[in-house]
Amino acid sequence: MMPIDGTNIYGNASKYRSIRFNRTEELHENLTTAIAILIECAETADTTDTDHQVLPEEPARAG
């Protein structure tokens, strides 16, 4: 396509790296589930996380 003023605009799309729309939907679903799993793991780690600076009971009584 050539505009009236003679300007050429070239695209920079790669036919090897392009993704079809249905593939993007599939990737979006996969990423959404992966993120949900990671958030669930992080929340589980937060609830079971203990304070590592606390001494066990025996050394705490001895001091």
TORKEBA-712924 format. One record per residue (C-alpha): residue in one letter; x, y, z. Coordinates in steps of 0.1 Angstrom, whole numbers, plus 5000, padded with zeros to 4 digits. Layout:
<pts>
AXYZ ...
</pts>
This chain:
<pts>
M500050005000 M501450344990 P499950655004 I499450964983 D502451144996 G504750844988 T505550745023 N506450385028 I505750225062 Y507449885068 G506249635093 N508549445117 A506549135123 S508148795124 K506048505109 Y508148265131 R507548445164 S503848535160 I501148365180 R497648295169 F494748435189 N493548095201 R497048015213 T497148335233 E493948235250 E495547905259 L498748065272 H496648315292 E494748025309 N498047845316 L499548155331 T496448235352 T496447885367 A500247895373 I499948235391 A497048105412 I499147805423 L502048025431 I499848265452 E498347965470 C501847835478 A502948175490 E499948205513 T500547865527 A504147945534 D503148275550 T500748095574 T503247825583 D506248055585 T507848055619 D510148315634 H513648175629 Q515148415654 V513248255683 L515348025704 P514147675713 E512747635748 E515847465764 P518447735755 A515948005763 R515547865799 A519347815804 G520148175797 
</pts>
